[in-house]
């Protein structure tokens, strides 16, 4: 499979990556689209969610910005004493 994948990448004019790298991309893209981590774990066939979270997902800037926005909203909803 690896040799065929390398040929596909070359013909498409894409840089060389390992076939396995697609799992990382898939997990990161799904997480970025708001798919729950437990669903991603199941799709990748992992026994433990920690493997998915620690190894295959990378928090993108959009998710970081969303987290800050949610914190800001939470703080705005609570008046200062």
N, C-alpha and C positions, 0 to 999 in steps of 0.2 A: 504494500500500500504506500509506503514511504516514497518509493521511486516514482510511482504514478503521481503522487501529490506534488513532488518536486517538479515534475514535468508540467503539471497544470499551473503551478505558480509561475514557472519560467515563461510559458506561453501567454499568461495573463499579464506579464510584465511586473509581477509582484516580487517583493523581497523574499528571500528564503527563510522559512520558519519550519519548525517541527510540526508534524500532524497533531501531536499531543497539545500543542499550543492553542489549538482551536477550543479545547475544553476551557482553558483560562478565559479566552475571549467570550465564549458562550456564557459562562457563569457571570462574568463582569457585565456583559450587555444585559442579561436578564435582570440582574440586581439593579442596574441603572434604570431599567424600565419599571421598577417597582415590584417585580416578582418576589414573593416571599422566599426567604432563604431555605425553608424546609422543602419547598417545591423544587428549588434548584438542586438541593441535596438528593432528592429522589430521582430527578432527571439524570444526574451524573452517576447515580448508583452507589453513593457513599453510604457506609453503615453508620457513620457518626457525623453530625452536623459540624463539628469542630474542624473536620478535614476540609469540608466545603468552605467554611468561613476563613480558616487560616491559610489555606493553600491556593484556592481557586478564585477568590473574589478580591477585587481591588476597588476601593471606594473612589468613585469619580468625583470631579468637581461639582457636578450638578447635585449629587447626593449630599455632599458636604454643605453646599449652599442651602439646600432644603433643610438640613438639620439645624443650621444657624437660624433660618427663617422661623422654624417651628419653636426654637428656644426663645426667640425674640417675641413671638406671639404669646407664648406662655408667660413670659415676664410682663408683657404689656397687659395681660388679663388679670394680673394680681397687683392691686394698688399698694403703694408704699405705705407703711404704718406711720 
